[in-house]
Amino acid sequence: MLQAFYPKEYVDSTYGIDFASWRAKGYRGIIFDVDNTLVPHGAPADARAKQLFERLHALGFALTLLSNNGEERVKSFCETVVGAGYIYKAGKPKREGYERAMARMGTDVHTTLFVGDQIFTDVWGANRTGIYTILVKPIHPKEEIQIVLKRYLERIVLYFYLKKERGKK
């Protein structure tokens, strides 16, 4: 039952992912969540995010920011990073936003990665769509109250996910 919420991978940070190896495996597009995946909640793109997007663009990745935030938030972030499109008010975990992102990038479920920090929106939606999911730890603990409440439930899912992963070793 909980498997629908399990990411394919769980890592410490977006910035520790070896994206060049994913490119070598045939992945061509990456869909990112913004808040607490790339920067703290509500923060503008910082130097680290800008450098990441420059590197990914140079590697040949198509990039899309997929957010449930309003246009102003997502557009302002997108305008400061290289080569990324965006979809705002995406309605995650619905599949439509993920499918629109892939259509814009010219990728499909076999050539697209999703990177996000929330299980019940980011990971579940990407899993429902069939996209390879990478869950990252939130960058900063400051979040809106509805997200803080969801984090308590996420801990339960992560407990069983990590228990399953330890059993594989």
C-alpha positions as CSV (number, residue, x, y, z in Angstrom):
1,M,0.0,0.0,0.0
2,L,2.7,2.5,0.9
3,Q,4.8,1.6,-2.1
4,A,2.9,4.1,-4.2
5,F,4.7,6.8,-2.1
6,Y,8.2,5.3,-2.2
7,P,10.8,7.1,-4.2
8,K,13.1,5.1,-6.4
9,E,16.0,6.8,-4.5
10,Y,16.3,9.0,-1.4
11,V,19.3,11.3,-1.2
12,D,20.6,14.1,1.0
13,S,20.5,16.8,-1.5
14,T,19.7,17.8,-5.1
15,Y,23.3,19.1,-5.3
16,G,24.8,15.7,-4.6
17,I,23.1,13.9,-7.5
18,D,25.5,12.7,-10.3
19,F,23.4,14.0,-13.2
20,A,26.1,13.2,-15.7
21,S,25.7,9.5,-15.0
22,W,21.9,9.8,-15.5
23,R,22.6,11.5,-18.9
24,A,24.9,8.5,-19.8
25,K,22.0,6.2,-18.9
26,G,19.8,7.9,-21.5
27,Y,17.9,10.4,-19.4
28,R,17.2,13.6,-21.3
29,G,14.9,15.6,-19.1
30,I,14.6,16.6,-15.5
31,I,11.5,17.9,-13.7
32,F,12.3,19.8,-10.5
33,D,10.2,21.0,-7.6
34,V,11.5,24.4,-6.4
35,D,10.9,25.1,-2.7
36,N,13.1,23.0,-0.3
37,T,14.4,21.0,-3.3
38,L,16.5,23.7,-4.9
39,V,16.4,26.6,-2.4
40,P,14.7,27.2,1.0
41,H,11.0,27.8,0.8
42,G,10.3,31.2,-0.9
43,A,13.9,32.0,-1.5
44,P,15.2,33.2,-4.9
45,A,17.6,31.2,-7.0
46,D,21.0,31.3,-5.4
47,A,24.4,30.8,-6.9
48,R,24.3,27.1,-6.3
49,A,21.0,26.7,-8.1
50,K,22.2,28.9,-11.0
51,Q,25.4,26.8,-11.4
52,L,23.5,23.6,-11.3
53,F,21.2,24.6,-14.1
54,E,24.1,25.9,-16.1
55,R,25.8,22.5,-15.7
56,L,22.6,20.6,-16.6
57,H,22.0,22.8,-19.6
58,A,25.6,22.2,-20.8
59,L,25.0,18.4,-20.3
60,G,22.1,18.7,-22.7
61,F,19.2,18.2,-20.3
62,A,15.8,19.7,-20.9
63,L,14.7,21.2,-17.6
64,T,11.3,22.1,-16.2
65,L,10.2,23.5,-12.8
66,L,6.9,22.0,-11.7
67,S,5.3,23.7,-8.8
68,N,2.0,24.1,-7.0
69,N,3.0,27.7,-6.3
70,G,1.6,30.6,-8.3
71,E,3.1,32.0,-11.4
72,E,4.9,34.9,-9.8
73,R,7.0,32.6,-7.5
74,V,7.9,30.1,-10.2
75,K,8.5,32.5,-13.0
76,S,10.8,34.7,-10.9
77,F,12.9,31.7,-10.0
78,C,12.9,30.4,-13.6
79,E,14.0,33.8,-15.0
80,T,17.3,33.6,-13.1
81,V,18.4,30.1,-14.1
82,V,19.6,28.9,-17.5
83,G,17.5,26.8,-19.8
84,A,14.5,25.9,-17.6
85,G,10.8,26.2,-18.4
86,Y,8.1,26.2,-15.7
87,I,4.6,25.0,-14.9
88,Y,2.9,26.8,-12.0
89,K,-0.2,25.7,-10.1
90,A,0.6,22.2,-11.4
91,G,-1.9,20.4,-9.2
92,K,0.6,17.8,-8.0
93,P,0.1,14.9,-7.4
94,K,-2.2,14.9,-10.5
95,R,-0.4,13.4,-13.6
96,E,-1.3,16.3,-15.9
97,G,1.5,18.6,-14.8
98,Y,4.1,15.9,-15.2
99,E,2.8,15.0,-18.6
100,R,2.8,18.6,-19.7
101,A,6.4,19.0,-18.5
102,M,7.5,15.9,-20.5
103,A,5.6,17.1,-23.6
104,R,7.4,20.5,-23.4
105,M,10.8,18.8,-22.9
106,G,10.2,16.2,-25.7
107,T,10.8,13.4,-23.2
108,D,8.8,10.4,-21.9
109,V,8.6,8.4,-18.7
110,H,11.7,6.4,-19.8
111,T,13.9,9.5,-20.3
112,T,12.7,11.8,-17.5
113,L,13.8,12.1,-13.9
114,F,11.8,13.9,-11.2
115,V,13.6,15.5,-8.2
116,G,11.5,16.8,-5.2
117,D,11.3,17.0,-1.4
118,Q,7.7,15.9,-0.7
119,I,6.3,12.4,-0.7
120,F,2.6,13.1,-1.0
121,T,2.8,15.6,-3.9
122,D,6.1,15.3,-5.7
123,V,7.0,11.6,-5.4
124,W,3.4,10.3,-5.5
125,G,2.5,12.3,-8.6
126,A,5.7,11.3,-10.5
127,N,5.2,7.7,-9.5
128,R,1.6,7.8,-10.7
129,T,2.9,9.1,-14.0
130,G,5.7,6.4,-14.3
131,I,8.6,8.8,-13.9
132,Y,11.8,7.8,-12.0
133,T,11.7,9.6,-8.7
134,I,14.5,11.0,-6.5
135,L,13.4,12.3,-3.1
136,V,15.7,14.8,-1.5
137,K,15.8,15.9,2.1
138,P,14.3,19.3,2.6
139,I,16.9,22.1,2.5
140,H,15.4,24.1,5.4
141,P,12.9,23.4,8.2
142,K,10.9,26.6,7.7
143,E,7.8,25.7,5.8
144,E,4.1,26.5,5.6
145,I,1.9,24.9,8.2
146,Q,0.2,22.5,5.9
147,I,3.6,21.1,4.8
148,V,4.8,20.8,8.3
149,L,1.7,18.7,9.1
150,K,2.3,16.5,6.1
151,R,5.9,15.9,7.2
152,Y,4.7,14.0,10.2
153,L,2.9,11.5,7.9
154,E,5.9,11.4,5.6
155,R,8.0,10.2,8.5
156,I,5.8,7.1,8.7
157,V,6.2,6.4,5.0
158,L,10.0,7.0,5.2
159,Y,10.3,4.7,8.1
160,F,8.9,1.8,6.1
161,Y,10.7,2.8,2.9
162,L,14.1,2.8,4.7
163,K,13.3,-0.5,6.5
164,K,12.6,-2.0,3.1
165,E,15.8,-0.6,1.6
166,R,17.9,-1.9,4.5
167,G,16.3,-5.4,3.9
168,K,17.7,-5.3,0.4
169,K,21.3,-5.1,1.6
